[in-house]
Amino acid sequence: QVHVAESGGGSVQPGGSLRLDCSASGSFSSINVMAWYRQAPGKQRDLVALISRTDTTNYADSVKGRFTISRGDTRNAMYLQMNDLRPDDTGVYYCLVATPTPPYENWGQGTQVTVSS
């Protein structure tokens, strides 16, 4: 069992910044990928950013240049720095921790990000 916890969501005005944090705990030996997904109201969950165990990163086109995904101080933690937030960044952000052991994909409960005037 891998427990995934997110924090850092909130409400901001356009142009503001937030930092989302994710940590994993429980029984696992390694992490292949950590990623952030978001689900806008009425939409499916889509990838925002990911970082692999080799620190390779990937971003959705809509957030390039504004968001940065990084490993935390420990290898089972990471964060997403979000700058210049826009209304279409609004949604529930979920942390994914992918491990080589079942269930392979471990999800957090999500944290709400709202960007509005």
C-alpha positions as CSV (number, residue, x, y, z in Angstrom):
1,Q,0.0,0.0,0.0
2,V,1.3,3.4,-1.1
3,H,-0.2,6.5,0.4
4,V,0.0,9.6,-1.6
5,A,-0.8,13.0,-0.2
6,E,-1.1,16.4,-1.9
7,S,-1.2,19.9,-0.5
8,G,-0.8,23.5,-1.6
9,G,-4.0,24.1,-3.5
10,G,-6.1,27.2,-3.1
11,S,-7.7,30.2,-4.7
12,V,-5.6,32.9,-6.5
13,Q,-6.1,35.7,-8.9
14,P,-4.8,35.4,-12.5
15,G,-1.1,36.0,-12.5
16,G,-0.6,34.5,-9.1
17,S,1.4,31.6,-8.0
18,L,1.0,28.4,-6.0
19,R,3.2,25.5,-5.1
20,L,1.7,22.0,-4.9
21,D,3.5,19.4,-2.9
22,C,3.2,15.6,-3.0
23,S,4.7,12.9,-0.8
24,A,4.5,9.2,-0.9
25,S,4.7,6.8,2.1
26,G,4.2,3.2,2.7
27,S,5.7,0.0,1.3
28,F,7.6,0.5,-1.9
29,S,11.3,0.2,-3.0
30,S,11.4,2.7,-5.8
31,I,9.4,5.2,-7.8
32,N,9.5,5.2,-11.5
33,V,7.5,8.4,-12.2
34,M,5.9,11.1,-10.2
35,A,3.4,13.3,-12.0
36,W,0.7,15.9,-11.7
37,Y,-2.7,15.6,-13.4
38,R,-5.6,17.9,-13.3
39,Q,-9.2,17.5,-13.9
40,A,-11.2,20.6,-14.9
41,P,-14.9,20.6,-14.2
42,G,-16.7,18.3,-16.6
43,K,-13.4,17.2,-18.2
44,Q,-11.3,14.1,-18.0
45,R,-8.1,13.9,-16.0
46,D,-5.1,15.1,-18.1
47,L,-1.4,15.2,-17.6
48,V,0.1,18.5,-16.5
49,A,3.8,17.5,-15.7
50,L,5.9,14.5,-14.8
51,I,9.3,13.7,-13.6
52,S,11.0,10.3,-14.0
53,R,13.4,8.5,-11.7
54,T,16.2,9.8,-14.0
55,D,14.8,13.4,-13.5
56,T,13.6,13.6,-17.1
57,T,10.6,16.0,-17.1
58,N,7.7,16.5,-19.4
59,Y,5.0,19.2,-19.5
60,A,1.7,19.8,-21.2
61,D,2.1,22.5,-23.8
62,S,-0.3,24.8,-21.9
63,V,2.0,25.1,-18.9
64,K,5.4,25.2,-20.5
65,G,7.4,28.2,-19.2
66,R,5.0,28.7,-16.3
67,F,5.1,25.4,-14.3
68,T,8.1,23.6,-13.0
69,I,8.1,20.1,-11.6
70,S,10.9,19.1,-9.2
71,R,11.9,16.4,-6.9
72,G,11.7,17.3,-3.2
73,D,14.4,17.1,-0.6
74,T,13.7,13.4,-0.4
75,R,13.2,11.0,-3.3
76,N,9.6,10.2,-2.3
77,A,8.5,13.8,-2.5
78,M,8.1,16.3,-5.3
79,Y,6.4,19.6,-6.0
80,L,4.9,21.7,-8.8
81,Q,5.7,25.4,-8.8
82,M,2.9,27.1,-10.7
83,N,3.5,30.7,-11.8
84,D,1.4,33.1,-13.9
85,L,-1.7,31.2,-13.2
86,R,-4.6,31.5,-15.6
87,P,-8.3,30.8,-15.2
88,D,-8.0,27.7,-17.4
89,D,-5.5,26.3,-14.9
90,T,-8.5,25.8,-12.6
91,G,-9.2,22.2,-11.6
92,V,-8.5,19.5,-9.1
93,Y,-4.8,18.5,-9.2
94,Y,-3.8,14.9,-8.5
95,C,-0.5,13.5,-7.7
96,L,0.4,10.2,-9.3
97,V,3.2,8.0,-7.9
98,A,4.1,5.1,-10.3
99,T,5.9,2.2,-8.7
100,P,7.3,-1.1,-10.2
101,T,5.1,-3.1,-7.8
102,P,1.3,-3.4,-7.8
103,P,-1.0,-1.5,-8.0
104,Y,1.7,0.4,-10.1
105,E,-0.3,3.6,-10.2
106,N,-1.0,5.3,-6.8
107,W,-3.1,8.4,-6.7
108,G,-3.6,11.1,-4.1
109,Q,-7.0,12.5,-3.2
110,G,-6.5,15.7,-5.1
111,T,-6.2,19.4,-4.2
112,Q,-8.3,22.1,-5.6
113,V,-6.8,25.0,-7.6
114,T,-9.1,27.9,-8.5
115,V,-7.8,30.8,-10.6
116,S,-10.3,33.7,-10.9
117,S,-10.8,37.4,-10.4
